[in-house]
């Protein structure tokens, strides 16, 4: 039996570049394509109130394997390129969930 996982990501973006990064994510359909993956249940970005330079991502996957397969997709590769250009740091936390 697969265990669903919740992934939280907090990107620290180069000063003044958060909106530009988010716009590029949306323009390149990274969010939409991620949501369309078979094992995805949630994939949403949030702008935290406590920082002007952070961008948060909340992901819910049916299993760790589904999230691993996400890392092999073309849209994930696009995100990786954007992160190299815009992101200074990323804090990632993974939580297994009970069904």
Long-range contacts (C-beta under 8 A, 24 or more apart in sequence): 1-99, 2-62, 2-63, 2-64, 2-65, 2-66, 3-63, 3-64, 3-96, 3-97, 3-98, 3-99, 4-41, 4-60, 4-61, 4-62, 4-63, 4-96, 4-97, 4-99, 5-60, 5-61, 5-63, 5-64, 5-67, 5-94, 5-95, 5-96, 5-97, 6-58, 6-59, 6-60, 6-94, 6-95, 6-97, 7-57, 7-58, 7-59, 7-60, 7-61, 7-67, 7-92, 7-93, 7-94, 7-95, 8-56, 8-57, 8-58, 8-59, 8-92, 8-93, 8-95, 9-56, 9-57, 9-59, 9-90, 9-91, 9-92, 9-93, 10-48, 10-54, 10-55, 10-56, 10-57, 10-90, 10-91, 11-54, 11-55, 11-56, 11-57, 11-83, 11-86, 11-87, 11-89, 11-90, 12-51, 12-53, 12-54, 12-87, 12-88, 12-89, 12-90, 12-91, 13-53, 13-54, 13-55, 13-86, 13-87, 13-88, 14-53, 14-86, 14-87, 14-88, 15-52, 15-53, 16-53, 17-53, 17-86, 18-47, 18-52, 18-53, 18-54, 18-55, 20-86, 21-55, 21-82, 21-86, 21-87, 22-47, 22-55, 24-82, 24-86, 25-79, 25-82, 28-75, 28-78, 28-82, 29-75, 30-75, 30-76, 30-78, 30-79, 30-82, 33-73, 33-75, 34-59, 34-70, 34-73, 34-75, 34-76, 37-66, 37-69, 37-70, 37-73, 38-62, 38-66, 39-63, 39-65, 39-66, 39-67, 39-69, 39-70, 40-66, 40-70, 64-94, 64-96, 67-94
